[in-house]
Structure formats: structure tokens, C-alpha cells
Amino acid sequence: MKRKILFRLIMVGVLIVCSANMVFAGGSPKYIFFFLGDGMANAQVQATEAYLTTLNGGSATLASDLLKPENRLNMSRMPVQGMQTTYDAHALMTDSASAGTAFACGIKTRSGIIGMDETASKSYKSVAELASERGIKVGIITSVSLDHATPASYYASVANRGYMNSIATQLAETGYEFFGGGGFVSPTGPARTGDSSNNIWELLSNKGYTVLNDRESIMALKKNPKNKVVCINPWLQDSAAMPYAVDRPETNLSLKEITEVAIATLYNSRNKGKKGFFLMVEGGKIDWACHANDALATIGDMLDFDDAVGVALKFYKKHPHDTLIVVTGDHETGGMTIGHATTAYTAYYDRLLNQKCSFQYFAANYWKEHKANYSSGYNYTQSDNLTTNPEMTALMNDIFGLDYTKLNDYQKKKLEDAYDKSICGMNNNSSSENALLYGSYEPIIVTITHILNERASIGWTSYSHTGVPVPVYSIGHDSKLFNGFYDNTDIAKRLAKAMNIWFSLPVEK
């Protein structure tokens, strides 16, 4: 009898220990990384891996090369993968404001609205706000401006994404521990009618934020982290955004480096991230490059974004039971396709290797001067303005690796028309033809990238967003939540569940 009692006591003890271990293993992840590639869908991932394969000496036409680990992105090698729909309350093609609101708040809204319902009458808390209320540290990183639609979705509620001073004002009120990447579009006054007119620098100072904008002081945070810091890159290329990765000077920080600094700030030697952290990282200029139909600029920012994912994976390896990493895009941009009518079933990604800068950098540093030199007295009715200009054909070859002598007559005709339109504002095309061919972009530059991309076997169908579903990649504690096919609003709800936030989203402010 005593043996039976002893045996039962031992078994009860074993069960208690096992149950305790199961509870411990179940728990919630302490460290949540949410990576958002703005404008990124399957085509952007595949194009980047094909380029990486070519860059590493392989062939984008051989599966054996494409499948090598060194030619795969960090995100696409994650063990849990899903797919999400991206439409908003009234459009198959969402914008970043409504998509960001879906990811952050778990609610559908209209394009242009952030953190509010489609009537712009009710405001909602984001998962970042809910996490912060529980004592979880929060970091927000973006390669575009900090008051842009995606980052704003995690701390602001506005009826119009253009109210950037109001958005930045709400940023200063958050108390979040880290902001980094780009700057502010309108820090000392209203961005448009209806916006607020606060001095954001004064607000940040009054709220206890340290603002840093040089590489040395920002990188120093890795060893000496500060609480409540805003890290702005020294050189902002356009609209208070970081430069495209292909244009980045050595004085700037990459998205990878900013992510390293953010982790050091949120998980530091003094508190070891006691209650954990939530870090949102946006590769925002993937979207901008896709709008402009510049494949190389897109790929450069995809690689920069994926390098930041790699930083999170290193952290995950040190804290595998406490970390969750989720990577996705908010929508696809540009209608990027893998393949083109002129290249059939093959690919020539080596034709992208000689492009030296983005469309944006080319416009500011090469095209502006060239146009000034040739615009006076320009006659667009001549059929050989570009053909007879060796300086321009040399520029195309030197900067884009596009050899004019190797192009066919149709491609040369397209370039000639675009050159005329860019130099003097007129060509022989109709307005409808020009709208289709150039969108709102500089005709000669977007035509150069179109032809270069098509020769590499990459096509574009739009200068805007498209409505295709977008992949989701995940690893770590509770990553299984992100398996399957679901809506973008479900991402916020599943992140909240992973963080043990048991409110039913959306949660009104």
C-alpha cells in the first residue's frame, strides 16, 4: 500500500512538473518582430532571388542555382508560410494607409485613412499601442518618413494621411522607446489645409526624446542605449525618406544597421527586455521604386530589407523560445511580373548588374544637367534627336548599362519619343499614349528602366498598387498562427493573440 501511495505521489509530481513545463513552453513570445515590405509581393521576392543568384555567379534559369541557400532570401527560407488578401473596405487595390490600419488595428478602412473606420468617425488602438499599455517596449523603423502612412498606423489616428504634422504630433505623444529611419515631412507647420501646425522638434524635446541625425551618434546607441530616441539618417533623398539602398552614402545607416540599433535600445543590458518588445520595420522604398517601375532600385531595397530580417533571425537564434518574427507586404506595387513577351521562357538578370543608381538619383544628378544643356531651341519634330546625341546614349550605357547600339528599332523609337517629351514637354504621341507609357514619371528615365527591365525579363503593368494576395513568412514562438490563407486584418488579431492581448480587435480609443 505504501509503495502504491509513493508511486502515485511520484506520478503526481511528474505531472505537475510536466504541466509546468508545458505552461512555460506554451506562454507568449516576449520579442515580436513585424517586418513589412511596402509594395512587396511574390514577384518582388522572386525577382530579388533571381538577381541574387546571378550576382553570386549562378544562372537565373537553373533551378539548381536558384535553390541554393545563399541565393535565397532570409524571409523565404522561414518554415511557416501563408498568404493574405489586401483589399480595403471599398477597393480591391488598397493604399498603405488602409493596409497599415488593417495590420495595426485589425479593421478595414478606406484608402487615405489611418487608425480610423471608413467613416473617419471612430479611432482605434494599434497592437503597438496595446502592447505599450502593457509595459512592452515599442520600436518603429521605416526607410521612408516617420510620419508616412505605414509607420503612422502604429501610433496615429487621422482622417487624411496627408495630415503629417498631426501624425508627427501623435508620434511625440506615444512614449514609444525607439523611432528610426527617415525624418519628418512637415515638422514645423501644416502639410496641407486642415493639418495641425506644431513644432515637432519642440514637442519631442518636451516629451523626453533625444533626436540623433548622424551615423556616429546613432551607432553609439548599440553600446550605450538611450530611452526614448528618434534616429534620423543624415541624408534624406526625397520626401524626408532614406535614399534607395543603391544610392546610400557611407555616412548613412542601412535598414539592417538601424534594426541593430533598435534591438540594442529595446533589449539593453540594464533590463534585458524584461517585459519584451514589439518592433515594426518597414522597407518603405520598395514601394516607391515599384511605382517608378525601376527593378534594380526595387531589388536593392528588397535586399536591404531582407538584411534587416537577418538581424532579427540572429536575435531569434539567441532567444528561440521567446521570439516571433513575421514578414509580409501590405500590397503589391507596379504589377511586377517575372517574364516578358519579348523574352519568352528565359531570363537575363545579368543585364541589371551594370545599373549604378536609382531613377531618382539619375534624375537629380545626371538628367537635370543634361536637360538644361539641350533644351534651348529643341525641335521635337526631328526623328533623330537622341540617336545623334552621343552624350545621352553614353549616359544610358554608363549609368544603366543599356547599350543603345544593341536595341531594336522599336525600342529606339520609344526612347526617341520619351527623350523629346522629357526635353521639351512634347512629342508625336497622343496624351493617352503618354499617360500609358510614362505615368507621372520622367518619360526618358522610366522608358530606360522599362526597356532595361524587359530585356532582363521583368515586366510592369501599373504605376500604382495592384490587388494580388501577398505572402507571409514566419518563424519562432506562435509562428504557426500565420500559416494558411487569411485576410490582412487577421494579422493584427494574430499578433495580438501572440502577445497575449486578449482584447477583441478592433479596440476603440
SEMAR-335842 format. One record per residue (C-alpha): x, y, z; chain; residue in one letter; residue number from 0. Coordinates in Angstrom, 3 decimals. Example, Ala and Ser with C-alpha at 12.3 -4.5 7.8 and 13.67 -1.06 7.14 Angstrom:
2
NODE         X         Y         Z  mol  type  seq
NODE    12.300    -4.500     7.800    A     A    0
NODE    13.670    -1.060     7.140    A     S    1
END
This chain:
509
NODE         X         Y         Z  mol  type  seq
NODE     0.000     0.000     0.000    A     M    0
NODE     2.810     2.415     0.924    A     K    1
NODE     4.548     1.638    -2.351    A     R    2
NODE     1.359     2.412    -4.275    A     K    3
NODE     0.929     5.697    -2.410    A     I    4
NODE     4.563     6.578    -3.013    A     L    5
NODE     4.227     5.707    -6.687    A     F    6
NODE     1.131     7.875    -7.005    A     R    7
NODE     2.849    10.791    -5.280    A     L    8
NODE     5.793    10.462    -7.665    A     I    9
NODE     3.479    10.386   -10.661    A     M   10
NODE     1.584    13.438    -9.401    A     V   11
NODE     4.917    15.205    -9.006    A     G   12
NODE     5.921    14.242   -12.534    A     V   13
NODE     2.602    15.509   -13.884    A     L   14
NODE     2.989    18.802   -12.036    A     I   15
NODE     6.482    19.270   -13.428    A     V   16
NODE     5.326    18.349   -16.933    A     C   17
NODE     2.353    20.687   -16.673    A     S   18
NODE     4.602    23.493   -15.502    A     A   19
NODE     6.940    22.864   -18.382    A     N   20
NODE     4.032    22.816   -20.820    A     M   21
NODE     2.784    26.146   -19.483    A     V   22
NODE     6.301    27.571   -19.756    A     F   23
NODE     6.694    26.250   -23.273    A     A   24
NODE     3.249    27.493   -24.233    A     G   25
NODE     3.409    31.068   -22.864    A     G   26
NODE     3.754    34.049   -25.145    A     S   27
NODE     6.714    35.313   -27.128    A     P   28
NODE     8.411    38.268   -25.444    A     K   29
NODE    10.054    39.663   -28.545    A     Y   30
NODE     7.875    40.381   -31.577    A     I   31
NODE     9.325    41.485   -34.915    A     F   32
NODE     6.921    42.573   -37.632    A     F   33
NODE     8.607    43.279   -40.967    A     F   34
NODE     6.564    44.983   -43.650    A     L   35
NODE     7.884    45.309   -47.194    A     G   36
NODE     5.748    48.072   -48.637    A     D   37
NODE     4.757    47.118   -52.188    A     G   38
NODE     6.278    43.642   -51.800    A     M   39
NODE     4.583    40.510   -53.098    A     A   40
NODE     5.722    37.246   -54.681    A     N   41
NODE     7.136    38.843   -57.836    A     A   42
NODE     9.419    41.162   -55.864    A     Q   43
NODE    10.707    38.203   -53.828    A     V   44
NODE    11.341    36.032   -56.891    A     Q   45
NODE    12.996    38.827   -58.883    A     A   46
NODE    15.327    39.563   -55.982    A     T   47
NODE    16.313    35.913   -55.618    A     E   48
NODE    16.922    35.628   -59.365    A     A   49
NODE    19.113    38.742   -59.236    A     Y   50
NODE    20.960    37.426   -56.164    A     L   51
NODE    21.575    34.118   -57.930    A     T   52
NODE    23.060    35.968   -60.914    A     T   53
NODE    25.113    38.261   -58.680    A     L   54
NODE    26.567    35.188   -56.940    A     N   55
NODE    27.684    33.713   -60.270    A     G   56
NODE    24.760    31.372   -60.866    A     G   57
NODE    22.039    31.309   -63.506    A     S   58
NODE    18.506    32.634   -63.032    A     A   59
NODE    17.360    29.928   -65.453    A     T   60
NODE    18.644    26.955   -63.413    A     L   61
NODE    16.590    25.613   -60.519    A     A   62
NODE    19.710    24.080   -59.006    A     S   63
NODE    21.200    27.571   -58.699    A     D   64
NODE    18.022    29.341   -57.601    A     L   65
NODE    17.518    26.812   -54.789    A     L   66
NODE    20.966    27.227   -53.251    A     K   67
NODE    20.629    28.660   -49.715    A     P   68
NODE    22.969    31.571   -50.456    A     E   69
NODE    20.673    32.632   -53.300    A     N   70
NODE    17.530    32.625   -51.165    A     R   71
NODE    16.256    35.484   -49.053    A     L   72
NODE    16.083    35.129   -45.284    A     N   73
NODE    12.334    35.574   -45.375    A     M   74
NODE    11.577    32.907   -47.984    A     S   75
NODE    13.512    30.293   -46.002    A     R   76
NODE    11.303    30.685   -42.935    A     M   77
NODE     9.469    27.466   -42.034    A     P   78
NODE     5.928    28.857   -41.701    A     V   79
NODE     4.396    30.496   -44.760    A     Q   80
NODE     0.974    31.854   -45.543    A     G   81
NODE    -0.884    34.232   -47.824    A     M   82
NODE    -3.069    37.254   -47.085    A     Q   83
NODE    -5.619    39.253   -49.047    A     T   84
NODE    -5.016    43.004   -49.175    A     T   85
NODE    -8.219    44.753   -50.322    A     Y   86
NODE    -9.646    47.521   -48.156    A     D   87
NODE   -13.209    48.486   -47.274    A     A   88
NODE   -14.029    49.903   -50.704    A     H   89
NODE   -11.227    48.952   -53.087    A     A   90
NODE    -9.592    45.823   -54.424    A     L   91
NODE    -6.345    47.829   -54.576    A     M   92
NODE    -5.570    49.178   -51.115    A     T   93
NODE    -3.262    52.025   -50.239    A     D   94
NODE    -0.700    51.933   -47.439    A     S   95
NODE    -2.935    53.823   -45.000    A     A   96
NODE    -5.826    51.376   -45.151    A     S   97
NODE    -3.468    48.393   -45.323    A     A   98
NODE    -1.448    49.696   -42.373    A     G   99
NODE    -4.647    50.180   -40.394    A     T  100
NODE    -5.651    46.578   -41.157    A     A  101
NODE    -2.261    45.274   -39.942    A     F  102
NODE    -2.136    47.514   -36.889    A     A  103
NODE    -5.744    47.745   -35.747    A     C  104
NODE    -7.480    44.754   -37.318    A     G  105
NODE   -10.098    46.755   -39.204    A     I  106
NODE   -10.871    47.552   -42.835    A     K  107
NODE   -10.999    51.223   -43.750    A     T  108
NODE   -10.774    53.471   -46.802    A     R  109
NODE    -7.626    54.456   -48.624    A     S  110
NODE    -6.066    57.537   -47.064    A     G  111
NODE    -7.477    56.937   -43.568    A     I  112
NODE    -5.174    55.890   -40.726    A     I  113
NODE    -6.274    54.244   -37.480    A     G  114
NODE    -9.957    55.054   -38.019    A     M  115
NODE   -13.024    53.387   -39.503    A     D  116
NODE   -14.178    54.070   -43.051    A     E  117
NODE   -16.358    56.990   -41.931    A     T  118
NODE   -13.393    58.567   -40.117    A     A  119
NODE   -15.608    58.924   -37.048    A     S  120
NODE   -14.084    56.297   -34.730    A     K  121
NODE   -10.436    55.843   -33.777    A     S  122
NODE    -8.809    52.549   -32.879    A     Y  123
NODE    -5.766    51.396   -30.947    A     K  124
NODE    -2.983    49.599   -32.752    A     S  125
NODE    -1.323    46.428   -31.496    A     V  126
NODE     1.706    48.610   -30.726    A     A  127
NODE    -0.387    50.899   -28.513    A     E  128
NODE    -1.964    47.916   -26.781    A     L  129
NODE     1.484    46.417   -26.220    A     A  130
NODE     2.853    49.684   -24.861    A     S  131
NODE    -0.034    49.888   -22.384    A     E  132
NODE     1.106    46.523   -21.009    A     R  133
NODE     4.652    47.778   -20.456    A     G  134
NODE     6.071    46.204   -23.607    A     I  135
NODE     8.661    48.400   -25.286    A     K  136
NODE     7.893    49.568   -28.819    A     V  137
NODE    10.116    50.479   -31.748    A     G  138
NODE     9.105    51.808   -35.177    A     I  139
NODE    11.524    51.809   -38.136    A     I  140
NODE    10.942    52.856   -41.723    A     T  141
NODE    13.027    53.742   -44.762    A     S  142
NODE    10.531    56.479   -45.642    A     V  143
NODE     9.481    59.357   -43.379    A     S  144
NODE     8.432    58.519   -39.826    A     L  145
NODE     5.109    60.289   -40.420    A     D  146
NODE     4.310    58.220   -43.517    A     H  147
NODE     1.206    56.021   -43.716    A     A  148
NODE     2.634    52.661   -42.625    A     T  149
NODE     4.553    53.738   -39.513    A     P  150
NODE     1.754    56.155   -38.619    A     A  151
NODE    -0.706    53.249   -38.486    A     S  152
NODE     1.014    52.054   -35.316    A     Y  153
NODE     0.571    55.228   -33.321    A     Y  154
NODE    -1.782    57.721   -35.027    A     A  155
NODE    -5.413    58.209   -35.995    A     S  156
NODE    -6.147    60.718   -38.764    A     V  157
NODE    -8.840    61.129   -41.388    A     A  158
NODE    -6.242    62.024   -44.012    A     N  159
NODE    -2.743    60.534   -44.323    A     R  160
NODE    -1.611    63.923   -45.622    A     G  161
NODE    -2.014    65.470   -42.160    A     Y  162
NODE     1.633    64.778   -41.473    A     M  163
NODE     2.153    67.406   -38.798    A     N  164
NODE    -0.768    65.940   -36.862    A     S  165
NODE     0.684    62.457   -37.338    A     I  166
NODE     4.092    63.570   -36.057    A     A  167
NODE     2.411    65.291   -33.106    A     T  168
NODE     0.818    61.977   -32.143    A     Q  169
NODE     4.202    60.266   -32.545    A     L  170
NODE     5.662    62.545   -29.872    A     A  171
NODE     2.781    61.638   -27.546    A     E  172
NODE     3.298    57.866   -27.756    A     T  173
NODE     6.166    57.411   -25.338    A     G  174
NODE     7.459    54.617   -27.571    A     Y  175
NODE    11.096    53.885   -26.903    A     E  176
NODE    12.522    53.962   -30.436    A     F  177
NODE    11.854    55.586   -33.797    A     F  178
NODE    14.332    55.357   -36.646    A     G  179
NODE    14.957    55.704   -40.370    A     G  180
NODE    13.639    58.721   -42.214    A     G  181
NODE    12.658    62.149   -40.919    A     G  182
NODE     9.510    64.279   -40.877    A     F  183
NODE     7.821    65.806   -43.916    A     V  184
NODE     6.323    68.822   -42.168    A     S  185
NODE     7.915    69.232   -38.714    A     P  186
NODE     7.252    72.953   -38.157    A     T  187
NODE     3.877    73.586   -39.753    A     G  188
NODE     0.878    72.113   -41.564    A     P  189
NODE     1.463    69.847   -44.541    A     A  190
NODE    -1.889    70.886   -46.030    A     R  191
NODE    -5.121    72.622   -45.134    A     T  192
NODE    -6.712    71.012   -42.088    A     G  193
NODE    -3.413    69.838   -40.619    A     D  194
NODE    -2.026    70.979   -37.265    A     S  195
NODE     0.834    73.488   -37.019    A     S  196
NODE     3.010    72.242   -34.171    A     N  197
NODE     6.783    72.378   -33.861    A     N  198
NODE     7.615    68.676   -33.744    A     I  199
NODE    11.202    69.211   -32.590    A     W  200
NODE     9.973    71.112   -29.535    A     E  201
NODE     7.304    68.507   -28.813    A     L  202
NODE     9.831    65.671   -28.979    A     L  203
NODE    12.177    67.514   -26.626    A     S  204
NODE     9.372    68.274   -24.179    A     N  205
NODE     8.356    64.611   -24.178    A     K  206
NODE    11.865    63.484   -23.294    A     G  207
NODE    13.034    62.290   -26.719    A     Y  208
NODE    16.623    62.536   -27.875    A     T  209
NODE    16.877    63.234   -31.615    A     V  210
NODE    20.029    61.994   -33.363    A     L  211
NODE    20.890    62.510   -37.025    A     N  212
NODE    24.490    61.463   -37.584    A     D  213
NODE    25.885    57.979   -38.104    A     R  214
NODE    28.372    58.041   -35.242    A     E  215
NODE    25.934    59.021   -32.501    A     S  216
NODE    23.246    56.642   -33.759    A     I  217
NODE    25.614    53.669   -33.956    A     M  218
NODE    26.896    54.517   -30.453    A     A  219
NODE    23.467    53.502   -29.123    A     L  220
NODE    24.418    49.860   -29.670    A     K  221
NODE    26.764    50.097   -26.677    A     K  222
NODE    25.103    52.947   -24.792    A     N  223
NODE    21.360    52.758   -25.463    A     P  224
NODE    19.038    55.621   -24.580    A     K  225
NODE    15.417    55.519   -23.596    A     N  226
NODE    13.109    57.377   -25.982    A     K  227
NODE    15.190    58.184   -29.027    A     V  228
NODE    14.485    59.289   -32.607    A     V  229
NODE    17.229    58.325   -35.075    A     C  230
NODE    17.132    60.120   -38.426    A     I  231
NODE    19.566    59.338   -41.209    A     N  232
NODE    21.972    62.162   -42.141    A     P  233
NODE    20.999    62.291   -45.826    A     W  234
NODE    17.336    62.111   -46.779    A     L  235
NODE    16.929    61.694   -50.524    A     Q  236
NODE    13.341    62.680   -51.212    A     D  237
NODE    10.257    63.494   -49.133    A     S  238
NODE    12.234    63.103   -45.882    A     A  239
NODE    12.955    59.460   -46.759    A     A  240
NODE    16.151    57.447   -46.647    A     M  241
NODE    17.866    57.096   -50.027    A     P  242
NODE    17.376    53.970   -52.080    A     Y  243
NODE    19.854    51.341   -50.946    A     A  244
NODE    21.680    51.521   -54.291    A     V  245
NODE    22.268    55.261   -53.669    A     D  246
NODE    23.199    55.109   -49.966    A     R  247
NODE    26.334    57.035   -48.952    A     P  248
NODE    28.702    55.677   -46.314    A     E  249
NODE    27.576    58.368   -43.877    A     T  250
NODE    24.065    56.885   -43.773    A     N  251
NODE    22.821    53.780   -41.972    A     L  252
NODE    21.269    50.806   -43.717    A     S  253
NODE    17.940    49.363   -42.600    A     L  254
NODE    19.960    46.482   -41.140    A     K  255
NODE    22.067    48.807   -39.004    A     E  256
NODE    19.046    50.757   -37.763    A     I  257
NODE    17.427    47.462   -36.773    A     T  258
NODE    20.555    46.512   -34.825    A     E  259
NODE    20.422    49.850   -33.002    A     V  260
NODE    16.715    49.414   -32.258    A     A  261
NODE    17.255    45.968   -30.741    A     I  262
NODE    20.066    47.320   -28.563    A     A  263
NODE    17.715    50.083   -27.401    A     T  264
NODE    14.710    47.858   -26.715    A     L  265
NODE    16.690    44.970   -25.235    A     Y  266
NODE    19.513    46.514   -23.255    A     N  267
NODE    21.960    45.416   -20.585    A     S  268
NODE    20.055    47.162   -17.810    A     R  269
NODE    16.722    45.413   -18.075    A     N  270
NODE    17.292    42.576   -20.603    A     K  271
NODE    13.966    43.464   -22.156    A     G  272
NODE    12.056    42.415   -19.034    A     K  273
NODE     8.581    42.616   -20.499    A     K  274
NODE     9.744    42.231   -24.066    A     G  275
NODE     9.343    44.452   -27.098    A     F  276
NODE     7.416    44.943   -30.320    A     F  277
NODE     9.449    46.177   -33.285    A     L  278
NODE     7.883    47.139   -36.628    A     M  279
NODE    10.320    47.529   -39.525    A     V  280
NODE     9.121    48.877   -42.878    A     E  281
NODE    11.001    48.684   -46.158    A     G  282
NODE     9.040    51.636   -47.494    A     G  283
NODE    11.028    52.493   -50.603    A     K  284
NODE    10.438    49.086   -52.161    A     I  285
NODE     7.031    50.575   -52.916    A     D  286
NODE     8.431    53.829   -54.295    A     W  287
NODE    10.813    52.000   -56.624    A     A  288
NODE     7.968    49.807   -57.871    A     C  289
NODE     5.755    52.841   -58.503    A     H  290
NODE     8.534    54.131   -60.758    A     A  291
NODE     8.998    50.707   -62.402    A     N  292
NODE    12.712    50.589   -61.529    A     D  293
NODE    13.567    46.914   -60.950    A     A  294
NODE    17.146    47.425   -59.784    A     L  295
NODE    16.141    50.052   -57.201    A     A  296
NODE    13.382    47.673   -56.064    A     T  297
NODE    15.795    44.772   -55.719    A     I  298
NODE    18.333    46.901   -53.855    A     G  299
NODE    15.772    47.867   -51.247    A     D  300
NODE    14.472    44.296   -51.082    A     M  301
NODE    17.983    43.123   -50.195    A     L  302
NODE    18.357    45.935   -47.649    A     D  303
NODE    15.024    44.957   -46.107    A     F  304
NODE    15.935    41.268   -46.032    A     D  305
NODE    19.264    42.062   -44.368    A     D  306
NODE    17.253    43.651   -41.563    A     A  307
NODE    15.238    40.429   -41.331    A     V  308
NODE    18.585    38.647   -40.959    A     G  309
NODE    19.354    40.749   -37.869    A     V  310
NODE    16.103    39.584   -36.268    A     A  311
NODE    16.973    35.975   -37.128    A     L  312
NODE    20.297    36.330   -35.290    A     K  313
NODE    18.377    37.586   -32.268    A     F  314
NODE    15.952    34.681   -32.644    A     Y  315
NODE    18.801    32.153   -32.507    A     K  316
NODE    19.787    33.551   -29.116    A     K  317
NODE    16.178    33.622   -27.860    A     H  318
NODE    14.372    30.888   -29.847    A     P  319
NODE    11.640    30.239   -27.260    A     H  320
NODE    10.808    33.905   -26.710    A     D  321
NODE    10.891    35.358   -30.219    A     T  322
NODE     8.351    35.649   -33.039    A     L  323
NODE     9.246    37.063   -36.456    A     I  324
NODE     6.607    37.821   -39.092    A     V  325
NODE     7.426    39.189   -42.564    A     V  326
NODE     4.919    40.316   -45.186    A     T  327
NODE     3.964    43.132   -47.562    A     G  328
NODE     0.981    45.466   -47.406    A     D  329
NODE     0.188    45.177   -51.132    A     H  330
NODE     1.935    44.691   -54.446    A     E  331
NODE     3.038    47.756   -56.384    A     T  332
NODE     3.641    48.204   -60.091    A     G  333
NODE     2.171    44.928   -61.310    A     G  334
NODE     5.670    43.460   -61.453    A     M  335
NODE     5.896    40.240   -63.451    A     T  336
NODE     8.555    37.577   -63.737    A     I  337
NODE     8.775    37.236   -67.517    A     G  338
NODE     8.056    39.432   -70.525    A     H  339
NODE     6.627    38.998   -74.010    A     A  340
NODE     9.996    39.750   -75.598    A     T  341
NODE    11.974    37.162   -73.602    A     T  342
NODE     9.525    34.213   -73.549    A     A  343
NODE    10.757    31.481   -71.190    A     Y  344
NODE    14.244    32.678   -70.423    A     T  345
NODE    15.753    35.403   -68.233    A     A  346
NODE    18.749    37.720   -68.436    A     Y  347
NODE    19.242    39.156   -64.968    A     Y  348
NODE    22.880    39.853   -65.787    A     D  349
NODE    21.541    42.824   -67.768    A     R  350
NODE    20.654    44.519   -64.469    A     L  351
NODE    24.106    44.202   -62.943    A     L  352
NODE    25.528    47.361   -64.517    A     N  353
NODE    22.871    49.818   -63.304    A     Q  354
NODE    24.700    52.151   -60.906    A     K  355
NODE    21.933    54.178   -59.274    A     C  356
NODE    18.189    54.594   -58.938    A     S  357
NODE    15.923    56.554   -61.267    A     F  358
NODE    15.716    59.207   -58.525    A     Q  359
NODE    19.462    59.692   -58.235    A     Y  360
NODE    19.859    59.740   -62.017    A     F  361
NODE    17.214    62.458   -62.315    A     A  362
NODE    18.834    64.676   -59.698    A     A  363
NODE    22.484    64.152   -60.594    A     N  364
NODE    22.608    63.471   -64.327    A     Y  365
NODE    19.378    64.233   -66.132    A     W  366
NODE    18.784    67.689   -64.671    A     K  367
NODE    22.084    68.981   -66.034    A     E  368
NODE    21.688    67.194   -69.365    A     H  369
NODE    18.242    68.681   -69.935    A     K  370
NODE    19.492    72.173   -69.116    A     A  371
NODE    22.242    71.800   -71.699    A     N  372
NODE    19.972    70.701   -74.567    A     Y  373
NODE    16.505    72.182   -74.009    A     S  374
NODE    17.131    75.566   -75.613    A     S  375
NODE    15.847    75.616   -79.205    A     G  376
NODE    14.945    71.915   -79.119    A     Y  377
NODE    12.894    70.680   -82.095    A     N  378
NODE    10.860    67.602   -81.194    A     Y  379
NODE     9.732    67.061   -84.793    A     T  380
NODE    13.176    65.784   -85.721    A     Q  381
NODE    13.267    61.998   -85.690    A     S  382
NODE    16.849    61.548   -84.535    A     D  383
NODE    17.383    63.850   -81.541    A     N  384
NODE    18.502    61.031   -79.269    A     L  385
NODE    20.287    58.973   -81.915    A     T  386
NODE    22.518    61.903   -82.797    A     T  387
NODE    23.294    62.826   -79.192    A     N  388
NODE    26.316    60.742   -78.104    A     P  389
NODE    26.284    62.270   -74.629    A     E  390
NODE    22.825    60.844   -73.864    A     M  391
NODE    23.487    57.424   -75.349    A     T  392
NODE    26.734    57.317   -73.357    A     A  393
NODE    24.817    58.237   -70.169    A     L  394
NODE    22.366    55.364   -70.719    A     M  395
NODE    25.251    52.949   -71.139    A     N  396
NODE    27.379    54.279   -68.271    A     D  397
NODE    24.624    54.575   -65.658    A     I  398
NODE    22.142    51.879   -66.686    A     F  399
NODE    24.291    49.501   -68.707    A     G  400
NODE    21.877    49.969   -71.627    A     L  401
NODE    23.821    49.794   -74.899    A     D  402
NODE    21.863    51.839   -77.451    A     Y  403
NODE    23.534    50.061   -80.407    A     T  404
NODE    22.108    46.707   -79.273    A     K  405
NODE    18.479    47.856   -79.144    A     L  406
NODE    15.921    47.109   -81.827    A     N  407
NODE    14.158    49.786   -83.870    A     D  408
NODE    11.001    49.664   -81.736    A     Y  409
NODE    12.972    50.244   -78.527    A     Q  410
NODE    14.912    53.088   -80.133    A     K  411
NODE    11.662    54.698   -81.287    A     K  412
NODE    10.243    54.527   -77.746    A     K  413
NODE    13.373    56.163   -76.367    A     L  414
NODE    13.285    58.865   -79.034    A     E  415
NODE     9.689    59.779   -78.186    A     D  416
NODE    10.424    59.774   -74.477    A     A  417
NODE    13.515    61.930   -74.936    A     Y  418
NODE    11.518    64.514   -76.862    A     D  419
NODE     8.810    64.582   -74.195    A     K  420
NODE    11.321    64.971   -71.368    A     S  421
NODE    13.368    67.694   -73.040    A     I  422
NODE    10.596    69.989   -74.254    A     C  423
NODE     7.297    68.559   -72.967    A     G  424
NODE     6.078    67.493   -76.405    A     M  425
NODE     6.351    64.513   -78.728    A     N  426
NODE     4.359    62.880   -81.526    A     N  427
NODE     2.302    60.666   -79.204    A     N  428
NODE    -1.246    61.334   -78.072    A     S  429
NODE    -1.886    62.295   -74.447    A     S  430
NODE    -3.385    58.852   -73.833    A     S  431
NODE    -0.266    57.157   -75.183    A     E  432
NODE     1.961    59.298   -72.985    A     N  433
NODE    -0.124    58.559   -69.888    A     A  434
NODE     0.228    54.826   -70.505    A     L  435
NODE     3.916    54.932   -71.346    A     L  436
NODE     5.153    57.286   -68.616    A     Y  437
NODE     2.560    57.733   -65.891    A     G  438
NODE     3.673    60.716   -63.819    A     S  439
NODE     7.372    59.907   -64.183    A     Y  440
NODE    10.113    61.488   -66.261    A     E  441
NODE     9.469    59.967   -69.704    A     P  442
NODE    13.050    59.254   -70.720    A     I  443
NODE    14.027    57.751   -67.364    A     I  444
NODE    11.011    55.455   -66.958    A     V  445
NODE    11.429    54.361   -70.583    A     T  446
NODE    15.066    53.474   -69.937    A     I  447
NODE    14.111    51.340   -66.917    A     T  448
NODE    11.204    49.752   -68.798    A     H  449
NODE    13.444    48.657   -71.677    A     I  450
NODE    16.252    47.538   -69.374    A     L  451
NODE    13.824    45.534   -67.216    A     N  452
NODE    12.070    43.986   -70.209    A     E  453
NODE    15.425    42.875   -71.616    A     R  454
NODE    16.103    41.194   -68.261    A     A  455
NODE    12.645    39.516   -68.403    A     S  456
NODE    10.766    41.716   -65.930    A     I  457
NODE     7.511    43.434   -66.849    A     G  458
NODE     5.302    46.115   -65.254    A     W  459
NODE     1.557    46.679   -65.650    A     T  460
NODE     0.936    49.694   -63.412    A     S  461
NODE     2.373    52.786   -61.725    A     Y  462
NODE     0.037    52.137   -58.793    A     S  463
NODE    -0.828    49.325   -56.405    A     H  464
NODE    -2.366    46.045   -57.528    A     T  465
NODE    -4.748    43.728   -55.719    A     G  466
NODE    -2.893    40.400   -55.680    A     V  467
NODE    -2.600    38.428   -52.428    A     P  468
NODE     0.722    38.794   -50.609    A     V  469
NODE     2.914    36.131   -48.935    A     P  470
NODE     3.515    35.930   -45.199    A     V  471
NODE     6.667    34.365   -43.730    A     Y  472
NODE     7.148    33.498   -40.068    A     S  473
NODE     9.417    31.764   -37.579    A     I  474
NODE     9.530    31.329   -33.830    A     G  475
NODE     7.123    31.073   -30.941    A     H  476
NODE     3.485    31.032   -32.161    A     D  477
NODE     4.580    31.285   -35.804    A     S  478
NODE     2.030    28.584   -36.635    A     K  479
NODE    -0.630    31.272   -36.229    A     L  480
NODE     0.478    32.679   -39.574    A     F  481
NODE     0.095    29.524   -41.612    A     N  482
NODE    -2.694    29.345   -44.205    A     G  483
NODE    -4.733    31.816   -46.260    A     F  484
NODE    -6.384    34.742   -44.469    A     Y  485
NODE    -7.184    38.459   -44.583    A     D  486
NODE    -4.788    41.278   -43.711    A     N  487
NODE    -6.939    42.220   -40.707    A     T  488
NODE    -6.230    38.763   -39.279    A     D  489
NODE    -2.549    39.641   -38.950    A     I  490
NODE    -3.282    42.251   -36.264    A     A  491
NODE    -5.550    39.812   -34.459    A     K  492
NODE    -2.960    37.030   -34.565    A     R  493
NODE    -0.185    39.344   -33.416    A     L  494
NODE    -2.396    40.429   -30.515    A     A  495
NODE    -3.035    36.797   -29.641    A     K  496
NODE     0.682    36.031   -29.744    A     A  497
NODE     1.349    38.966   -27.410    A     M  498
NODE    -1.311    37.689   -25.019    A     N  499
NODE    -3.509    40.719   -25.676    A     I  500
NODE    -6.937    39.293   -25.124    A     W  501
NODE    -8.949    42.275   -26.284    A     F  502
NODE   -11.150    41.564   -29.255    A     S  503
NODE    -9.804    43.711   -32.064    A     L  504
NODE   -10.564    46.370   -33.182    A     P  505
NODE   -10.299    48.243   -29.869    A     V  506
NODE   -11.670    51.788   -29.798    A     E  507
NODE    -9.548    54.571   -28.342    A     K  508
END
